[in-house]
Amino acid sequence: MSRSLKKGPYVDPKLMKKIMKMVNAGEKKVVKTWSRDSDIPPEFVGFTFAVHNGKDFIPVYVTEQMVGHKLGEFSWTTKWKGHGGKLAASQTAGAAAAGPSTITTAPTSSKPTK
């Protein structure tokens, strides 16, 4: 469920204060934050945030297309390891041992057939 229009977007006040201070000073440093739930306002465009994912800080460079989204959407908390188990592991191991696949095709001629 989205936030009500009456309340407006949520931006962490400390984070906004840091960004406005950097805008006034004319500097662009990486801003470390744990505030994954903050919306991205237009003032954040062009800055890099180090967003905490529970273990590490993931660098997120904010572009115009990100405005209106949350910072946490760009810092995944889980790592995709793929489907599988024993069967998938054995198939990938077998494919790696076989080497690169070579596909041979019949030669084609540029002459039209009769």
Secondary structure in CASP SS format (residue, H / E / C, confidence):
PFRMAT SS
TARGET T0000
AUTHOR 0000-0000-0000
METHOD secondary structure of the structure
MODEL  1
M C 1.00
S C 1.00
R C 1.00
S C 1.00
L C 1.00
K C 1.00
K C 1.00
G C 1.00
P C 1.00
Y C 1.00
V C 1.00
D C 1.00
P H 1.00
K H 1.00
L H 1.00
M H 1.00
K H 1.00
K H 1.00
I H 1.00
M H 1.00
K H 1.00
M H 1.00
V H 1.00
N H 1.00
A H 1.00
G C 1.00
E C 1.00
K C 1.00
K C 1.00
V C 1.00
V E 1.00
K E 1.00
T E 1.00
W C 1.00
S C 1.00
R C 1.00
D C 1.00
S C 1.00
D E 1.00
I C 1.00
P C 1.00
P H 1.00
E H 1.00
F H 1.00
V C 1.00
G C 1.00
F C 1.00
T E 1.00
F E 1.00
A E 1.00
V E 1.00
H E 1.00
N C 1.00
G C 1.00
K C 1.00
D C 1.00
F E 1.00
I E 1.00
P E 1.00
V E 1.00
Y E 1.00
V C 1.00
T C 1.00
E H 1.00
Q H 1.00
M H 1.00
V C 1.00
G C 1.00
H C 1.00
K E 1.00
L H 1.00
G H 1.00
E H 1.00
F H 1.00
S C 1.00
W C 1.00
T C 1.00
T C 1.00
K C 1.00
W C 1.00
K C 1.00
G C 1.00
H C 1.00
G C 1.00
G C 1.00
K H 1.00
L H 1.00
A H 1.00
A H 1.00
S H 1.00
Q H 1.00
T H 1.00
A H 1.00
G H 1.00
A H 1.00
A H 1.00
A H 1.00
A H 1.00
G C 1.00
P C 1.00
S C 1.00
T C 1.00
I C 1.00
T C 1.00
T C 1.00
A C 1.00
P C 1.00
T C 1.00
S C 1.00
S C 1.00
K C 1.00
P C 1.00
T C 1.00
K C 1.00
END
